[in-house]
Amino acid sequence: MPIRCLIVDDNPSFLVAARVLLERQGLTIAGVASTGAEALRQAETLRPNVVLVDISLGKESGLDLARRLIADDPD
């Protein structure tokens, strides 16, 4: 079963490049998000196996987002 990944970054060019590179490695891209709020919504809906998070999401902290994703994960 392929690994399902959610990519979170505020740089549109990086989102495209990361998607291409990860798909070439056999990962399935479940979704992409450019804000923490969008990532939280998508993570809840899409239930990816892994989330690739940018450390700096503009005014948001990618580390804070990662903590929220872990805390919100029911598994």
MMTF fields as JSON, N, C-alpha, C and O atoms, coordinates in Angstrom:
{
  "mmtfVersion": "1.0.0",
  "mmtfProducer": "UNKNOWN",
  "numBonds": 299,
  "numAtoms": 300,
  "numGroups": 75,
  "numChains": 1,
  "numModels": 1,
  "chainsPerModel": [1],
  "groupsPerChain": [75],
  "chainIdList": ["A"],
  "bondAtomList": [4, 2, 8, 6, 12, 10, 16, 14, 20, 18, 24, 22, 28, 26, 32, 30, 36, 34, 40, 38, 44, 42, 48, 46, 52, 50, 56, 54, 60, 58, 64, 62, 68, 66, 72, 70, 76, 74, 80, 78, 84, 82, 88, 86, 92, 90, 96, 94, 100, 98, 104, 102, 108, 106, 112, 110, 116, 114, 120, 118, 124, 122, 128, 126, 132, 130, 136, 134, 140, 138, 144, 142, 148, 146, 152, 150, 156, 154, 160, 158, 164, 162, 168, 166, 172, 170, 176, 174, 180, 178, 184, 182, 188, 186, 192, 190, 196, 194, 200, 198, 204, 202, 208, 206, 212, 210, 216, 214, 220, 218, 224, 222, 228, 226, 232, 230, 236, 234, 240, 238, 244, 242, 248, 246, 252, 250, 256, 254, 260, 258, 264, 262, 268, 266, 272, 270, 276, 274, 280, 278, 284, 282, 288, 286, 292, 290, 296, 294],
  "bondOrderList": [1, 1, 1, 1, 1, 1, 1, 1, 1, 1, 1, 1, 1, 1, 1, 1, 1, 1, 1, 1, 1, 1, 1, 1, 1, 1, 1, 1, 1, 1, 1, 1, 1, 1, 1, 1, 1, 1, 1, 1, 1, 1, 1, 1, 1, 1, 1, 1, 1, 1, 1, 1, 1, 1, 1, 1, 1, 1, 1, 1, 1, 1, 1, 1, 1, 1, 1, 1, 1, 1, 1, 1, 1, 1],
  "groupList": [{"groupName": "MET", "atomNameList": ["N", "CA", "C", "O"], "elementList": ["N", "C", "C", "O"], "formalChargeList": [0, 0, 0, 0], "bondAtomList": [1, 0, 2, 1, 3, 2], "bondOrderList": [1, 1, 2], "singleLetterCode": "M", "chemCompType": "L-PEPTIDE LINKING"}, {"groupName": "PRO", "atomNameList": ["N", "CA", "C", "O"], "elementList": ["N", "C", "C", "O"], "formalChargeList": [0, 0, 0, 0], "bondAtomList": [1, 0, 2, 1, 3, 2], "bondOrderList": [1, 1, 2], "singleLetterCode": "P", "chemCompType": "L-PEPTIDE LINKING"}, {"groupName": "ILE", "atomNameList": ["N", "CA", "C", "O"], "elementList": ["N", "C", "C", "O"], "formalChargeList": [0, 0, 0, 0], "bondAtomList": [1, 0, 2, 1, 3, 2], "bondOrderList": [1, 1, 2], "singleLetterCode": "I", "chemCompType": "L-PEPTIDE LINKING"}, {"groupName": "ARG", "atomNameList": ["N", "CA", "C", "O"], "elementList": ["N", "C", "C", "O"], "formalChargeList": [0, 0, 0, 0], "bondAtomList": [1, 0, 2, 1, 3, 2], "bondOrderList": [1, 1, 2], "singleLetterCode": "R", "chemCompType": "L-PEPTIDE LINKING"}, {"groupName": "CYS", "atomNameList": ["N", "CA", "C", "O"], "elementList": ["N", "C", "C", "O"], "formalChargeList": [0, 0, 0, 0], "bondAtomList": [1, 0, 2, 1, 3, 2], "bondOrderList": [1, 1, 2], "singleLetterCode": "C", "chemCompType": "L-PEPTIDE LINKING"}, {"groupName": "LEU", "atomNameList": ["N", "CA", "C", "O"], "elementList": ["N", "C", "C", "O"], "formalChargeList": [0, 0, 0, 0], "bondAtomList": [1, 0, 2, 1, 3, 2], "bondOrderList": [1, 1, 2], "singleLetterCode": "L", "chemCompType": "L-PEPTIDE LINKING"}, {"groupName": "VAL", "atomNameList": ["N", "CA", "C", "O"], "elementList": ["N", "C", "C", "O"], "formalChargeList": [0, 0, 0, 0], "bondAtomList": [1, 0, 2, 1, 3, 2], "bondOrderList": [1, 1, 2], "singleLetterCode": "V", "chemCompType": "L-PEPTIDE LINKING"}, {"groupName": "ASP", "atomNameList": ["N", "CA", "C", "O"], "elementList": ["N", "C", "C", "O"], "formalChargeList": [0, 0, 0, 0], "bondAtomList": [1, 0, 2, 1, 3, 2], "bondOrderList": [1, 1, 2], "singleLetterCode": "D", "chemCompType": "L-PEPTIDE LINKING"}, {"groupName": "ASN", "atomNameList": ["N", "CA", "C", "O"], "elementList": ["N", "C", "C", "O"], "formalChargeList": [0, 0, 0, 0], "bondAtomList": [1, 0, 2, 1, 3, 2], "bondOrderList": [1, 1, 2], "singleLetterCode": "N", "chemCompType": "L-PEPTIDE LINKING"}, {"groupName": "SER", "atomNameList": ["N", "CA", "C", "O"], "elementList": ["N", "C", "C", "O"], "formalChargeList": [0, 0, 0, 0], "bondAtomList": [1, 0, 2, 1, 3, 2], "bondOrderList": [1, 1, 2], "singleLetterCode": "S", "chemCompType": "L-PEPTIDE LINKING"}, {"groupName": "PHE", "atomNameList": ["N", "CA", "C", "O"], "elementList": ["N", "C", "C", "O"], "formalChargeList": [0, 0, 0, 0], "bondAtomList": [1, 0, 2, 1, 3, 2], "bondOrderList": [1, 1, 2], "singleLetterCode": "F", "chemCompType": "L-PEPTIDE LINKING"}, {"groupName": "ALA", "atomNameList": ["N", "CA", "C", "O"], "elementList": ["N", "C", "C", "O"], "formalChargeList": [0, 0, 0, 0], "bondAtomList": [1, 0, 2, 1, 3, 2], "bondOrderList": [1, 1, 2], "singleLetterCode": "A", "chemCompType": "L-PEPTIDE LINKING"}, {"groupName": "GLU", "atomNameList": ["N", "CA", "C", "O"], "elementList": ["N", "C", "C", "O"], "formalChargeList": [0, 0, 0, 0], "bondAtomList": [1, 0, 2, 1, 3, 2], "bondOrderList": [1, 1, 2], "singleLetterCode": "E", "chemCompType": "L-PEPTIDE LINKING"}, {"groupName": "GLN", "atomNameList": ["N", "CA", "C", "O"], "elementList": ["N", "C", "C", "O"], "formalChargeList": [0, 0, 0, 0], "bondAtomList": [1, 0, 2, 1, 3, 2], "bondOrderList": [1, 1, 2], "singleLetterCode": "Q", "chemCompType": "L-PEPTIDE LINKING"}, {"groupName": "GLY", "atomNameList": ["N", "CA", "C", "O"], "elementList": ["N", "C", "C", "O"], "formalChargeList": [0, 0, 0, 0], "bondAtomList": [1, 0, 2, 1, 3, 2], "bondOrderList": [1, 1, 2], "singleLetterCode": "G", "chemCompType": "PEPTIDE LINKING"}, {"groupName": "THR", "atomNameList": ["N", "CA", "C", "O"], "elementList": ["N", "C", "C", "O"], "formalChargeList": [0, 0, 0, 0], "bondAtomList": [1, 0, 2, 1, 3, 2], "bondOrderList": [1, 1, 2], "singleLetterCode": "T", "chemCompType": "L-PEPTIDE LINKING"}, {"groupName": "LYS", "atomNameList": ["N", "CA", "C", "O"], "elementList": ["N", "C", "C", "O"], "formalChargeList": [0, 0, 0, 0], "bondAtomList": [1, 0, 2, 1, 3, 2], "bondOrderList": [1, 1, 2], "singleLetterCode": "K", "chemCompType": "L-PEPTIDE LINKING"}],
  "groupTypeList": [0, 1, 2, 3, 4, 5, 2, 6, 7, 7, 8, 1, 9, 10, 5, 6, 11, 11, 3, 6, 5, 5, 12, 3, 13, 14, 5, 15, 2, 11, 14, 6, 11, 9, 15, 14, 11, 12, 11, 5, 3, 13, 11, 12, 15, 5, 3, 1, 8, 6, 6, 5, 6, 7, 2, 9, 5, 14, 16, 12, 9, 14, 5, 7, 5, 11, 3, 3, 5, 2, 11, 7, 7, 1, 7],
  "groupIdList": [1, 2, 3, 4, 5, 6, 7, 8, 9, 10, 11, 12, 13, 14, 15, 16, 17, 18, 19, 20, 21, 22, 23, 24, 25, 26, 27, 28, 29, 30, 31, 32, 33, 34, 35, 36, 37, 38, 39, 40, 41, 42, 43, 44, 45, 46, 47, 48, 49, 50, 51, 52, 53, 54, 55, 56, 57, 58, 59, 60, 61, 62, 63, 64, 65, 66, 67, 68, 69, 70, 71, 72, 73, 74, 75],
  "secStructList": [7, 7, 7, 3, 3, 3, 3, 3, 7, 1, 7, 2, 2, 2, 2, 2, 2, 2, 2, 2, 2, 2, 2, 2, 6, 6, 7, 3, 3, 3, 3, 3, 3, 1, 1, 2, 2, 2, 2, 2, 2, 2, 2, 2, 2, 2, 7, 7, 1, 3, 3, 3, 3, 7, 1, 3, 3, 6, 6, 3, 3, 2, 2, 2, 2, 2, 2, 2, 2, 2, 2, 2, 7, 7, 7],
  "xCoordList": [0.848, 0.0, 0.898, 1.803, 0.654, 1.489, 1.292, 0.225, 2.333, 2.28, 1.555, 1.875, 0.564, -0.222, 0.34, 0.451, 0.69, 1.379, 0.586, 0.006, 0.576, 0.052, 1.257, 2.079, 1.368, 2.487, 1.971, 0.96, 2.68, 2.271, 3.429, 4.481, 3.222, 4.247, 3.57, 2.602, 4.073, 3.483, 4.112, 3.766, 5.021, 5.673, 5.085, 5.342, 4.299, 3.655, 4.645, 4.344, 5.805, 6.801, 7.312, 7.518, 7.514, 7.971, 6.897, 7.213, 5.63, 4.553, 4.566, 4.409, 4.752, 4.788, 6.013, 5.897, 7.19, 8.427, 8.387, 8.777, 7.918, 7.848, 6.889, 7.169, 5.766, 4.79, 5.421, 5.299, 6.095, 6.717, 7.764, 7.779, 8.631, 9.7, 9.147, 9.613, 8.165, 7.611, 6.821, 6.874, 6.095, 5.364, 6.336, 6.056, 7.461, 8.469, 9.017, 9.461, 8.983, 9.469, 8.379, 8.611, 7.201, 6.133, 5.126, 4.215, 5.265, 4.287, 3.058, 3.148, 1.919, 0.69, 0.483, 0.5, 0.289, 0.056, -1.441, -2.231, -1.807, -3.219, -3.728, -4.899, -2.842, -3.244, -2.092, -1.015, -2.331, -1.361, -2.088, -3.273, -1.378, -1.945, -0.89, 0.309, -1.357, -0.41, -0.537, 0.221, -1.492, -1.633, -1.849, -2.213, -1.617, -1.839, -3.294, -3.589, -4.201, -5.632, -6.06, -6.804, -5.584, -5.912, -5.338, -5.995, -4.127, -3.49, -4.267, -4.448, -4.725, -5.497, -6.801, -7.174, -7.489, -8.73, -8.461, -9.174, -7.433, -7.134, -6.663, -7.025, -5.861, -5.375, -6.54, -6.547, -7.517, -8.678, -9.495, -9.972, -9.651, -10.454, -9.708, -10.258, -8.456, -7.703, -6.987, -6.715, -6.679, -5.991, -4.713, -4.588, -3.755, -2.512, -1.658, -1.807, -0.765, 0.174, 1.279, 1.797, 1.63, 2.731, 2.408, 1.731, 2.913, 2.726, 4.103, 4.86, 4.417, 5.654, 5.329, 4.571, 5.911, 5.559, 6.767, 7.84, 6.585, 7.593, 7.71, 6.694, 8.913, 9.129, 8.548, 8.011, 8.659, 8.18, 7.072, 7.325, 5.852, 4.707, 4.275, 3.174, 5.135, 4.839, 4.831, 5.85, 3.685, 3.57, 3.316, 3.339, 3.075, 2.799, 4.065, 5.032, 4.043, 5.148, 4.786, 3.774, 5.607, 5.406, 5.576, 4.945, 6.429, 6.602, 5.334, 4.944, 4.689, 3.415, 2.356, 1.57, 2.343, 1.4, 1.652, 0.706, 2.9, 3.226, 2.739, 2.218, 2.907, 2.42, 0.896, 0.361, 0.213, -1.254, -1.703, -2.658, -1.006, -1.35, -1.201, -2.035, -0.143, 0.085, -0.995, -1.539, -1.303, -2.297, -3.699, -4.496, -4.001, -5.332, -5.495, -6.606, -4.397, -4.454, -5.083, -4.547, -6.216, -6.889, -6.184, -6.455, -5.296, -4.612, -3.411, -2.72],
  "yCoordList": [-1.174, 0.0, 1.242, 1.349, 2.173, 3.378, 4.275, 4.297, 4.999, 5.968, 7.21, 7.748, 7.663, 8.852, 10.045, 10.009, 11.093, 12.248, 13.535, 13.763, 14.361, 15.728, 16.659, 16.555, 17.562, 18.51, 19.882, 20.364, 20.509, 21.82, 22.8, 22.645, 23.802, 24.822, 26.057, 25.946, 27.224, 28.467, 28.921, 29.983, 28.132, 28.453, 27.564, 26.361, 28.147, 27.337, 26.549, 25.428, 27.112, 26.409, 25.163, 24.119, 25.288, 24.127, 23.039, 21.854, 23.435, 22.448, 21.609, 20.389, 22.261, 21.548, 20.641, 19.472, 21.17, 20.387, 19.194, 18.088, 19.412, 18.322, 17.241, 16.049, 17.658, 16.689, 15.807, 14.583, 16.43, 15.677, 14.712, 13.54, 15.191, 14.342, 13.181, 12.05, 13.448, 12.386, 11.373, 10.176, 11.837, 10.905, 10.016, 8.837, 10.565, 9.758, 8.653, 7.611, 8.887, 7.897, 6.916, 6.052, 7.052, 6.103, 6.513, 5.744, 7.715, 8.179, 8.71, 9.225, 8.581, 9.168, 10.485, 10.521, 11.559, 12.864, 12.997, 13.164, 12.919, 13.001, 14.427, 14.643, 15.408, 16.796, 17.729, 17.312, 19.0, 20.048, 21.184, 21.419, 21.875, 22.997, 24.083, 23.803, 25.342, 26.451, 27.188, 28.12, 26.773, 27.369, 26.26, 25.133, 26.609, 25.651, 25.232, 24.051, 26.184, 25.875, 24.928, 23.974, 25.205, 24.351, 22.946, 21.952, 22.868, 21.575, 20.771, 19.564, 21.424, 20.729, 20.171, 19.036, 20.966, 20.497, 19.299, 18.296, 19.414, 18.335, 17.076, 15.963, 17.251, 16.084, 15.313, 14.082, 16.042, 15.394, 14.645, 13.539, 15.243, 14.648, 13.538, 12.463, 13.806, 12.9, 11.777, 10.727, 11.994, 10.996, 10.463, 9.257, 11.356, 10.903, 10.092, 10.219, 9.263, 8.504, 9.393, 9.174, 10.404, 11.295, 12.708, 12.899, 13.699, 15.099, 15.755, 15.746, 16.315, 17.063, 18.529, 19.146, 19.09, 20.444, 21.366, 21.043, 22.511, 23.572, 24.136, 24.361, 24.361, 24.897, 26.3, 26.661, 27.089, 28.466, 28.648, 28.633, 28.82, 29.017, 30.476, 30.792, 31.348, 32.779, 33.212, 33.12, 33.683, 34.119, 32.951, 33.125, 31.767, 30.588, 29.765, 29.877, 28.948, 28.042, 26.633, 26.073, 26.077, 24.694, 23.726, 22.67, 24.08, 23.223, 23.197, 22.144, 24.351, 24.391, 23.57, 22.855, 23.678, 22.894, 21.405, 20.641, 20.989, 19.571, 19.094, 17.985, 19.917, 19.56, 19.402, 18.479, 20.304, 20.221, 18.974, 18.309, 18.659, 17.467, 16.21, 15.306, 16.162, 15.003, 14.947, 13.879, 16.088, 16.138, 15.797, 15.216, 16.151, 15.917, 14.517, 14.119, 13.767, 12.437, 11.434, 11.198, 10.842, 9.908, 8.545, 7.786, 8.236, 6.937, 6.965, 5.955],
  "zCoordList": [0.0, 0.0, 0.0, 0.827, -0.913, -0.98, 0.245, 0.858, 0.574, 1.668, 1.171, 0.111, 1.957, 1.602, 2.368, 3.594, 1.642, 2.213, 2.001, 0.939, 3.033, 2.934, 2.991, 3.902, 2.033, 1.98, 2.413, 1.903, 3.365, 3.875, 3.711, 4.332, 2.872, 2.634, 2.061, 1.309, 2.413, 1.901, 0.584, 0.067, 0.046, -1.221, -2.325, -2.348, -3.238, -4.284, -5.146, -5.556, -5.421, -6.236, -5.522, -6.141, -4.208, -3.444, -3.412, -3.514, -3.27, -3.257, -4.532, -4.481, -5.663, -6.947, -7.014, -7.382, -6.66, -6.734, -5.783, -6.158, -4.556, -3.578, -4.051, -3.917, -4.599, -5.106, -6.176, -6.128, -7.14, -8.236, -7.69, -8.064, -6.818, -6.282, -5.46, -5.599, -4.61, -3.774, -4.593, -4.313, -5.597, -6.463, -7.239, -7.454, -7.654, -8.355, -7.45, -7.932, -6.147, -5.183, -4.755, -3.909, -5.336, -5.08, -4.027, -3.721, -3.456, -2.484, -3.202, -4.316, -2.556, -3.053, -2.326, -1.096, -3.062, -2.449, -2.208, -3.138, -0.931, -0.542, -0.689, -1.002, -0.463, -0.577, -0.314, 0.112, -0.573, -0.288, 0.43, 0.194, 1.294, 2.036, 2.165, 2.188, 2.249, 2.372, 3.704, 3.971, 4.541, 5.875, 6.904, 6.567, 8.15, 9.212, 9.319, 9.499, 9.211, 9.309, 8.189, 8.415, 6.997, 5.857, 6.069, 5.759, 6.593, 6.847, 7.887, 7.724, 8.951, 9.978, 9.409, 9.703, 8.6, 7.972, 7.06, 7.11, 6.235, 5.293, 6.019, 5.637, 7.058, 7.802, 8.422, 8.43, 8.935, 9.537, 8.488, 8.74, 7.326, 6.259, 5.517, 5.281, 5.152, 4.28, 5.018, 4.437, 6.3, 7.122, 6.461, 6.249, 6.13, 5.5, 6.483, 7.698, 5.943, 6.774, 7.315, 8.411, 6.522, 6.88, 6.397, 5.386, 7.149, 6.754, 6.673, 7.644, 5.527, 5.318, 5.578, 4.829, 6.654, 7.091, 7.014, 7.523, 6.377, 6.36, 7.784, 8.441, 8.253, 9.605, 9.737, 10.784, 8.67, 8.7, 7.668, 6.464, 8.147, 7.255, 7.301, 7.751, 6.841, 6.919, 8.377, 9.061, 8.853, 10.245, 11.197, 12.415, 10.644, 11.455, 11.675, 10.921, 12.703, 12.984, 12.53, 12.953, 11.682, 11.258, 12.42, 12.444, 13.388, 14.56, 15.403, 15.908, 15.558, 16.289, 15.554, 16.176, 14.247, 13.449, 13.656, 13.848, 13.621, 13.818, 15.19, 15.313, 16.204, 17.545, 17.549, 18.162, 16.865, 16.792, 16.048, 16.451, 14.958, 14.19, 15.044, 14.984, 15.83, 16.712, 17.788, 18.071, 18.384, 19.459, 18.955, 19.691, 17.716, 17.145, 16.56, 16.21, 16.452, 15.842, 16.81, 17.893, 16.426, 17.323, 17.431, 18.361, 16.499, 16.52, 17.387, 17.517]
}
